[in-house]
Amino acid sequence: MIERELTVRNRAGLHTRPASMIVRTASQFDSEILLRRDNYEINGKSVIGVMTLAAEQGATLTLIVDGEDEETAADAVEELFADGFGEELE
């Protein structure tokens, strides 16, 4: 199991487009992918779940990935956050 801290860097936060990018990426992997904010944990393969995090710019989330392709899956999701989902960062 892998746990990583991720920060929402894009100005608009996790709105519909970034949420769907996370789900599309996560769904490519067999591993279980969860995102946690405070004490609330959601399935990273659910758009509704990701949207309910209401994560604004600067929010810190914990990525939890468990499965046989966990390293590749964690890297792929982390890259989305690092890139700011291709949106304006500041």
C-alpha positions in Angstrom: 0.0 0.0 0.0 1.2 3.5 -0.9 0.2 6.8 0.7 1.2 10.2 -0.7 0.3 13.7 0.2 -1.0 15.7 -2.7 -1.7 19.4 -2.9 -4.4 20.9 -5.2 -2.4 23.5 -7.2 -4.8 24.7 -9.8 -6.7 27.9 -9.1 -10.2 26.5 -9.5 -9.7 23.4 -7.3 -11.2 20.0 -7.9 -14.2 21.0 -10.1 -15.8 18.7 -12.7 -12.9 18.6 -15.3 -10.1 17.7 -12.8 -12.4 15.3 -11.0 -13.1 13.5 -14.3 -9.4 13.5 -15.1 -8.6 11.8 -11.8 -11.4 9.2 -12.3 -10.3 8.5 -15.9 -6.7 8.0 -14.8 -7.6 5.9 -11.7 -9.9 3.7 -13.7 -7.0 2.5 -15.9 -5.5 0.6 -13.0 -6.6 -2.5 -11.1 -5.5 -1.1 -7.7 -7.9 0.4 -5.2 -7.4 4.2 -5.3 -8.7 6.3 -2.4 -8.5 10.0 -1.7 -8.7 11.3 1.9 -9.4 14.9 3.1 -9.4 15.3 6.8 -11.4 12.2 8.0 -13.4 11.8 4.8 -12.3 9.1 2.4 -13.6 8.5 -1.1 -13.2 6.1 -4.0 -10.8 7.8 -6.6 -12.7 6.0 -9.4 -16.0 7.9 -8.6 -16.6 11.4 -10.1 -19.2 12.1 -7.4 -16.9 11.0 -4.7 -14.0 13.2 -5.9 -16.4 16.1 -6.3 -17.7 15.7 -2.7 -14.1 16.5 -1.4 -14.7 20.1 -2.4 -11.0 20.6 -2.5 -9.9 24.2 -3.2 -6.5 25.5 -4.3 -4.0 24.7 -1.6 -6.0 21.8 -0.1 -4.0 18.8 0.9 -5.3 15.3 0.2 -3.9 11.9 1.0 -3.7 9.5 -1.9 -3.9 5.8 -0.9 -3.3 3.1 -3.5 -3.3 -0.6 -2.9 -2.9 -3.3 -5.5 -0.4 -5.0 -7.8 0.0 -1.9 -10.0 0.0 0.6 -7.1 3.3 2.3 -7.9 2.3 3.1 -11.5 -1.2 4.2 -10.4 0.1 6.4 -7.6 2.6 8.1 -10.0 -0.1 8.7 -12.6 -2.5 10.4 -10.2 0.3 12.3 -8.5 1.3 13.7 -11.9 -2.1 15.1 -12.5 -1.9 17.1 -9.3 1.7 18.2 -9.9 0.7 19.5 -13.4 -2.3 21.4 -11.9 -4.6 19.4 -14.2 -3.3 21.5 -17.1 -4.9 24.6 -15.7 -3.6 27.9 -14.4 -1.7 27.5 -11.2 -1.5 30.9 -9.6 
